[in-house]
Amino acid sequence: MGQYSFIDTGPTAVGSNEAVITEGLTFGEFESASQGWWLIDRQAPSPGEKTITETIPYSQGVLDFSILGDDRFFNNRDVTYQIKKINEDYADRKVIENMLKNKLMPLGIQVIKDTHDGGLHWLGKCKAVTVNDNAKNRTLSATIVFDSYPFAISENPEATDIWDEVFFPDWIFQNTSYTVNGTRSINLMNIGAHTVDVEIIVTGSITVTGAFGSMDLTAGTYTDTPLAISRGDNALTLKGNGTIEFKFYKEVMI
């Protein structure tokens, strides 16, 4: 699903001849649907890879060092939306154009929410707003380009399991909070596209051991530790007394 498009032909409200906008995006204070913009098209082509290669004399091909562990690394990607206002007077179209640019361009990196991708969001900043005014049809069309982080990020940490966001073909139900009284083995599963950082919340005193090594944790919240959650299975051993929660967000390539 690297590139896709959509034309919003939303349903008609019950008992009304007025069409309902069902698709849109949110960025800062800009909410396209509630502000009367129709989403005409969206494009999210896959990002380019950060390639690191070396050529060795008298050898065939090249050595590719672009992958570290199980992760490929990517540049930012452009996420582009085309939206349209219909049946607006000329004077109103000029005001709408100015307001649109003013809402989008001054902001730095923000969450970009898209109704197409429930439970996920992009992270980026607006790099361009191009507007086309059609006097004959009384429409105003805008193309918005976001310079975005290459992966879409889950809205909620793993194990939240909000039912409306569950996508069974690509989902796992798991525990990320544990009570420890002695020694126990656990497994954390990352079904995302690459390794992610983890926040660890501890009560009591617990030692965590895994492929990364070992660390002794006392009561508190930890955001900078040697532990990161790799793609796939992450086997850990917990030893001590107390509770521990691993809080992490999957990142996916869509």
N, C-alpha and C positions, 0 to 999 in steps of 0.2 A: 504494500500500500504506500509506496514511496511517493507517488504522484496521483492526485485524484481531483475530481471536480464535482460540483453540485449546483443545481439550480433549484432554488427554493420555490416550490409550488405548493406552499403550505395549505392546509385544509381551511375551509370556510367556517367561521364561527357559527354555532347553532343559532338559528333564528336571525342571522345577519347576513348581509351580502358583502360584508367587509372581510377580506382575506386576512389570515393570521400569519405573522412571521414566525417561523419555527426554528430557523437556523441562524446562527450569528456568532460573534466573538465579543470578548470583553477584554479591555486593556486599560488599566487605571480607572478613570471615571467614564470612559467611553464604553457604552453597551449598545452594539449595533441594532439589535432587535427592538429593545425598548425605545430607542431613539428614531425608529422608523426607517432603518436601512434594510434593504433586501440583500441577502447574500447571494451573489450570482455565481461566484467561482472561488475555489481555494486551491492552492498548489503548495505541496510540501515535498519537493524532490529530495532524494537521499543526499546526505552531505558527502563532501569529498574527504578522502582519507589523508591523514598526516603521514606521508610516506618517508621512510628513512632507508636508503639503499646504499650499498657499497659495491663497487666494481673491483674485482681482484684480477690482476694481470694473469694472462695465460689460463684463465678459467672461463667456463661457459656461463652465460647469464649473469645475474647479479645476486647478491645476498640481501635479503629483505629483513630489516630489523624493525618493521612497523608494528609488530605485535609484541606486547610484553605480557608474559604469562598467558592468560586466556583472553586478553582484551585487545581489540583494535581501537585506534584513536582517530578522531574525526575533527575536521574544522567545523565552524558554525555553518548553519544552513539558512537560506532565505525561505521564509514562509510568507506566501503572498495571498491576499484576499482581494476580491473585486466585489464592491457593494454598490447599491444604487438607491437613490431617492427618486420617487415618481410624483408627477403632478404637483410641482412646486413652482410658484411665481419666480420671475427672474431675480427680484430683489431678495427673496428668501433664499434662493439658491446661493447667492453670493455670501450671505451671512452663514449659511450652513457650511459652505466650503471653508470659510475662515475659522469657524468653530471646530471643525474636524481637525484641521492642521494644528490648531492650538491645543487640542486635547491630547494629540498623539506625539507630536514631535519634541516638545520640551522634556518629556519624561525619560529617565534613564532605564536601566534594565528592570522589567516588571514581569509579573505573571501574565501570560496570554491564555485565556480560556476559550475553548472552541466547542460548540455544542456537538460537533461531529465525534469528538473523542471524550466520552463520558469517563470521569474518574481520573483524567490526565490533564496536564497543562504544559504549555511551552514556557520558556523563559528567554526573554530577549528585549530588544528595544526597537523602536520604529526608525527605519533608515530612509524611508521615502513615502510620500503621499502624492500621487498624481491624480488630478481631477479633470474630468471631461464634462463640459456643460453642453447639453443638447437643447437649444431653444425651441426647435420644432416640436419635440416630444415632451418638453417641460420636465426633463429628467436631469439628474446630476449623478454621474458615475465616478467612483473613486477606486484607485488601485493602491492598496496599502502593503508595503513590504517590511517585514520584520527580520532583523538580524538575530537569529535565534540559536540557543544552545542545541547541539545536534540531537539530543534525546528528548522525548516527551517524558515528563516526570509524574509519578503517581501523586494524586491529591492527598492520599492518606497513607500512613505507614502500613507495612505488612501486618497482617492479622486483624486489621480493622474490619474487613469483610462486610462492607455496606452492601446490602443485597442488590440494590439497583445498579451497582457498579460491577457486579460479578459477571465476568465473561468466561464461561466454562471452558471453551477451547484453550484458554491461556490464563489459568488461575490455579492457585493452590491454597487450601485452607491449612493453616499451621499455627502453632503457638509460638509466641516470641517472649512470653513472660514465664518465669519459673520460680518455684520455691525449692530451695536447696537445704538439705539436712544430711550432710555427709558428702557422698560423691554420686553424681549422675551424669550420664552421657546424653547429649542432645544433638539435634541436627537442624540447622537453619538453611532454608532453601531460598535462593535468589533466582527467580524466573525472569528477571530483567535481562538486558542486553550487555551489561558490563558490571564490573566491581563497583560497589557503592560504600560510602562511609556509614558508620553506625554510631548512634548515641546509646550509651549504656547507663542505665539507672539502677543503682544498687542500694539495698538496705542490708545491714549486717556486714559480714566479711566473707568474700568469695574469691577463689582463685580460678581464672579462666585459662584453659590450655587448649591449643589447637595447632594447625599448621604454621601459624604466625609465630608461635613460641608460647610464652606463659606470662600472665600478669596477675598481681595481687590487688584486689579492689576492696576498699572499705566504703561505708555509706556515702553516697554522693552521686552526681551526674557527670559522666565522662564523654567528651566529644572529640578528644584527640588521643587516640590509643593506637597501638600497632595493629589492632584487629580491623580488617575490612571484610565486607561480605562479598565473596567472589561469586561468579555465575555458577549455578548448580548447587550441589550439596556442600555445606560447611559443617563438618563434624567438630564438636567442642566437648570438652569435659569440664564440669563445674564441681568445685570442691569447697566446702565450708558450710556456713549457716546464714540464711537470710533469703532475700528475694533478688531477682535480677531480671531486667527487661532490656531487650535489644530492639532499638527503634531505628528502622531504616526504610527507605523509599525506593521502590524499583524504578528503573529508568529503561524505557523501551524504544526501539527503533521502528517508527511507523512512517 
